[in-house]
Amino acid sequence: MAKTISLINMKGGVGKSTLTVNLAWHFAGYTNWSKKILVVDLDPQFNASQYLLGATKYANIIKDGKLTIWNVFEQHTRTPTGKTKFEPKEAIIPVVRMPNGGKIDLIPSCLELAFSLQNPYEKEDLLRRTLTKLENEYDMILIDCAPTESLLTTAAYLSSEFILVPVKPEYLSTIGLPLLVSSMLDFHDKYEEHHLDLSGIVFNAVTYYSPEEERAKEEVKELAKQNEWYVFSNEINYSRSYPKGAREGQPIFRTSYARTEMAEQFKDFAQEFAKRIGL
């Protein structure tokens, strides 16, 4: 049965999609793992989908009318003659197959997902029910969440065992954390029976150059202490290898000019993360 983790912060631009995709590649087998990974792109901006597929292939998938996460929330498939019942496996796109048996699959997102929010009645549990049908096919399911409070947030919480919170240590990114605290408290009040662990907060795109960065870290650590949240000891430094990887459709381990120490740093974080979720 898969470990299901949502990557979330109520502030955009903190590196959720990049972190999601690189974790998927790490555990699928670019390192010493050989896990079966499903990435669920739950963000209408579809960054993770484009990262994994490339802009051209993603555009063709949408143009050809392939199924996306939108179909999960609408529970039907459009056809020339009307609508048919949605089958979860039909929304899965194979992305990577490793020689060691590891793999990455994707349920892509699309702009239409935002329209599902206009009619949210009884849709909160649809993602969980869909992933329950798929969880025995995978070792890990990574959900890349949108940076806003909505039906999609509740759906992600209900589908997940763990939350991973990437934080870029700067003022505008850290203000999303109090919103996340409020969001999770509201969720626990409404869904008391659902157990949701916060695996931790990871500092992402760290430069070590700015006094403001250190101040932001201290503010985050204080908030984490108040809420008994774990802060990962391994941080992820800023590197041009990450945007380079997005352009090349490659993990940081395989980009054309990735520095060895940056790849090793990411591996160290991923190992700490694996321990936190009991992988």
C-alpha positions as CSV (number, residue, x, y, z in Angstrom):
1,M,0.0,0.0,0.0
2,A,1.3,3.4,-1.0
3,K,2.5,6.1,1.3
4,T,0.6,9.2,0.2
5,I,2.1,12.6,0.8
6,S,0.8,16.1,-0.1
7,L,3.3,18.9,-0.8
8,I,1.7,22.1,0.3
9,N,2.2,25.7,1.3
10,M,-0.3,28.5,1.1
11,K,2.2,30.6,-0.8
12,G,3.3,30.0,-4.4
13,G,6.8,30.1,-5.7
14,V,8.3,28.0,-2.9
15,G,9.4,25.1,-5.1
16,K,6.6,22.6,-4.5
17,S,6.5,21.2,-8.0
18,T,10.2,21.0,-8.4
19,L,10.5,19.2,-5.1
20,T,7.7,16.8,-6.0
21,V,9.2,15.8,-9.3
22,N,12.8,15.4,-7.9
23,L,11.5,13.3,-5.0
24,A,9.7,11.1,-7.5
25,W,12.8,10.6,-9.6
26,H,14.9,10.0,-6.5
27,F,12.7,7.2,-5.1
28,A,12.0,5.7,-8.5
29,G,15.6,4.7,-9.0
30,Y,17.9,7.5,-10.1
31,T,19.6,6.8,-6.8
32,N,19.6,3.6,-4.7
33,W,15.8,3.2,-4.6
34,S,13.5,1.3,-6.9
35,K,10.0,2.5,-5.9
36,K,6.8,2.8,-8.0
37,I,5.8,6.4,-7.8
38,L,2.5,8.1,-8.8
39,V,2.6,11.9,-9.1
40,V,-0.8,13.6,-8.8
41,D,-0.8,17.2,-10.1
42,L,-3.5,19.0,-8.1
43,D,-2.5,22.5,-9.2
44,P,-4.4,24.1,-12.1
45,Q,-1.1,25.8,-13.1
46,F,0.1,22.2,-14.1
47,N,3.8,22.9,-13.4
48,A,4.6,19.4,-12.3
49,S,2.9,18.0,-15.4
50,Q,5.0,20.1,-17.7
51,Y,8.2,19.3,-15.8
52,L,7.6,15.5,-16.1
53,L,6.3,15.5,-19.7
54,G,7.8,18.5,-21.3
55,A,5.8,21.4,-22.7
56,T,5.2,19.9,-26.1
57,K,4.1,16.4,-25.0
58,Y,1.9,18.0,-22.3
59,A,0.2,20.3,-24.9
60,N,-0.4,17.3,-27.1
61,I,-2.0,15.4,-24.3
62,I,-4.4,18.2,-23.6
63,K,-5.1,18.8,-27.3
64,D,-5.9,15.1,-27.8
65,G,-8.4,15.1,-24.9
66,K,-6.6,12.7,-22.6
67,L,-7.9,12.3,-19.1
68,T,-6.6,14.6,-16.4
69,I,-7.2,15.3,-12.7
70,W,-10.3,17.2,-13.8
71,N,-12.0,13.9,-14.6
72,V,-11.3,12.7,-11.1
73,F,-13.5,15.5,-9.7
74,E,-16.1,15.3,-12.4
75,Q,-16.2,11.5,-12.4
76,H,-16.9,11.2,-16.1
77,T,-15.2,11.2,-19.4
78,R,-16.3,13.4,-22.3
79,T,-16.9,11.5,-25.6
80,P,-18.3,12.6,-29.0
81,T,-21.6,11.0,-28.0
82,G,-21.8,12.3,-24.4
83,K,-20.2,11.1,-21.2
84,T,-19.0,7.8,-19.9
85,K,-18.0,6.6,-16.4
86,F,-14.6,7.6,-15.3
87,E,-12.0,4.8,-14.8
88,P,-9.0,5.9,-12.7
89,K,-6.4,4.0,-14.6
90,E,-7.3,5.7,-17.8
91,A,-6.0,9.0,-16.3
92,I,-2.5,7.7,-15.7
93,I,0.3,8.6,-18.0
94,P,3.5,6.5,-17.9
95,V,6.5,8.8,-17.6
96,V,9.6,6.8,-16.6
97,R,10.4,3.1,-16.4
98,M,13.6,2.1,-14.7
99,P,15.7,-1.0,-15.3
100,N,15.4,-1.9,-11.6
101,G,11.6,-1.9,-11.7
102,G,11.0,1.6,-10.4
103,K,8.7,3.8,-12.3
104,I,7.0,7.2,-12.4
105,D,3.4,7.7,-13.5
106,L,1.4,10.9,-13.6
107,I,-2.1,12.1,-13.3
108,P,-1.7,15.4,-15.0
109,S,-3.5,18.7,-14.2
110,C,-5.1,21.2,-16.5
111,L,-6.6,24.7,-16.3
112,E,-10.1,23.2,-16.3
113,L,-9.5,22.0,-12.8
114,A,-10.2,25.5,-11.6
115,F,-13.8,25.2,-12.9
116,S,-14.4,22.2,-10.6
117,L,-14.1,24.6,-7.7
118,Q,-17.2,26.5,-8.9
119,N,-19.4,23.5,-8.1
120,P,-17.7,21.9,-5.0
121,Y,-20.7,20.0,-3.7
122,E,-19.7,16.6,-2.3
123,K,-16.4,16.5,-4.3
124,E,-14.0,16.5,-1.3
125,D,-13.7,12.7,-1.1
126,L,-13.5,11.9,-4.8
127,L,-9.7,12.1,-5.0
128,R,-9.3,9.8,-1.9
129,R,-11.7,7.3,-3.4
130,T,-9.8,7.3,-6.7
131,L,-6.4,6.9,-5.1
132,T,-7.7,4.1,-2.9
133,K,-8.3,2.1,-6.1
134,L,-4.7,2.7,-7.2
135,E,-2.7,2.6,-4.0
136,N,-1.7,-1.1,-4.3
137,E,-0.1,-0.3,-7.6
138,Y,2.5,2.1,-6.0
139,D,4.9,2.5,-3.1
140,M,4.4,6.3,-2.9
141,I,1.9,8.8,-4.2
142,L,3.0,12.4,-4.3
143,I,0.4,15.1,-4.5
144,D,1.5,18.6,-5.8
145,C,-1.0,21.0,-4.3
146,A,-2.2,24.4,-5.3
147,P,-1.1,27.3,-3.0
148,T,-4.7,28.2,-2.0
149,E,-7.3,27.1,0.4
150,S,-10.1,25.4,-1.5
151,L,-11.9,22.1,-2.2
152,L,-8.6,20.9,-3.6
153,T,-6.9,21.4,-0.3
154,T,-9.5,19.4,1.6
155,A,-9.3,16.7,-1.1
156,A,-5.5,16.5,-0.7
157,Y,-5.8,16.2,3.1
158,L,-8.3,13.5,2.9
159,S,-6.2,11.5,0.5
160,S,-2.9,11.8,2.4
161,E,-1.2,10.3,5.4
162,F,1.5,13.0,5.4
163,I,2.1,16.6,4.6
164,L,5.4,18.0,3.4
165,V,5.8,21.8,3.6
166,P,8.6,23.4,1.5
167,V,9.4,27.0,2.6
168,K,11.6,29.5,0.8
169,P,13.2,31.4,3.7
170,E,12.0,34.9,2.9
171,Y,9.3,37.1,4.3
172,L,6.7,36.7,1.5
173,S,7.0,32.9,1.6
174,T,6.8,32.5,5.4
175,I,3.5,34.3,5.7
176,G,1.8,31.3,4.1
177,L,2.6,29.2,7.2
178,P,0.0,30.7,9.5
179,L,-2.6,30.2,6.8
180,L,-1.5,26.5,6.7
181,V,-1.8,26.2,10.5
182,S,-5.4,27.6,10.3
183,S,-6.2,25.3,7.3
184,M,-5.0,22.2,9.1
185,L,-6.8,23.0,12.4
186,D,-10.1,23.6,10.5
187,F,-9.6,20.3,8.7
188,H,-9.0,18.4,11.9
189,D,-12.0,19.9,13.5
190,K,-14.2,18.8,10.6
191,Y,-12.6,15.4,10.0
192,E,-11.6,14.2,13.4
193,E,-11.4,10.5,12.3
194,H,-8.7,11.2,9.6
195,H,-5.2,11.0,10.8
196,L,-2.8,13.4,9.0
197,D,0.8,13.8,10.0
198,L,3.0,16.7,9.1
199,S,6.2,15.0,8.1
200,G,8.1,18.3,8.3
201,I,9.1,21.7,7.0
202,V,12.0,21.8,4.6
203,F,13.8,25.0,3.8
204,N,14.1,25.2,0.0
205,A,16.1,27.5,-2.4
206,V,18.4,28.5,0.5
207,T,21.3,30.9,-0.4
208,Y,22.9,31.7,2.9
209,Y,23.6,35.3,1.6
210,S,20.9,37.3,3.2
211,P,20.3,38.4,6.8
212,E,16.6,38.4,6.0
213,E,16.9,34.7,5.1
214,E,18.2,33.9,8.6
215,R,15.5,35.9,10.2
216,A,12.8,34.2,8.2
217,K,14.3,30.8,9.2
218,E,14.1,31.7,12.9
219,E,10.5,32.8,12.5
220,V,9.6,29.6,10.8
221,K,11.3,27.5,13.5
222,E,9.5,29.4,16.2
223,L,6.1,28.8,14.6
224,A,7.1,25.1,14.1
225,K,8.0,24.8,17.7
226,Q,4.6,26.3,18.8
227,N,2.8,23.7,16.7
228,E,5.2,20.8,17.4
229,W,6.1,20.6,13.8
230,Y,9.4,18.9,12.6
231,V,11.9,21.0,10.7
232,F,14.2,19.0,8.5
233,S,17.9,19.3,9.4
234,N,18.8,18.9,5.7
235,E,18.1,22.0,3.7
236,I,17.9,22.4,-0.1
237,N,20.2,25.1,-1.5
238,Y,19.4,27.3,-4.4
239,S,20.9,26.0,-7.6
240,R,20.6,26.8,-11.3
241,S,20.4,23.0,-11.8
242,Y,16.8,23.0,-10.6
243,P,15.4,25.3,-13.3
244,K,17.8,23.7,-15.8
245,G,16.3,20.3,-14.9
246,A,12.8,21.6,-15.5
247,R,13.8,22.8,-19.0
248,E,15.6,19.5,-19.8
249,G,12.9,17.3,-18.2
250,Q,15.6,15.8,-15.9
251,P,16.1,15.4,-12.2
252,I,18.9,17.4,-10.6
253,F,21.0,14.3,-10.6
254,R,21.0,14.3,-14.4
255,T,21.1,17.9,-15.5
256,S,23.9,18.9,-17.8
257,Y,25.8,21.0,-15.2
258,A,24.6,19.7,-11.9
259,R,27.3,20.0,-9.2
260,T,27.8,16.8,-7.3
261,E,27.4,18.4,-4.0
262,M,24.0,19.7,-4.9
263,A,22.8,16.3,-5.9
264,E,24.2,14.8,-2.8
265,Q,22.5,17.5,-0.7
266,F,19.2,16.5,-2.2
267,K,19.8,12.9,-1.6
268,D,20.5,13.7,2.1
269,F,17.2,15.4,2.4
270,A,15.3,12.6,0.6
271,Q,16.8,10.1,3.0
272,E,15.7,12.1,6.0
273,F,12.3,12.4,4.4
274,A,12.1,8.6,3.9
275,K,12.8,8.0,7.6
276,R,10.1,10.5,8.6
277,I,7.4,8.7,6.6
278,G,8.6,5.2,7.5
279,L,9.6,4.2,4.0
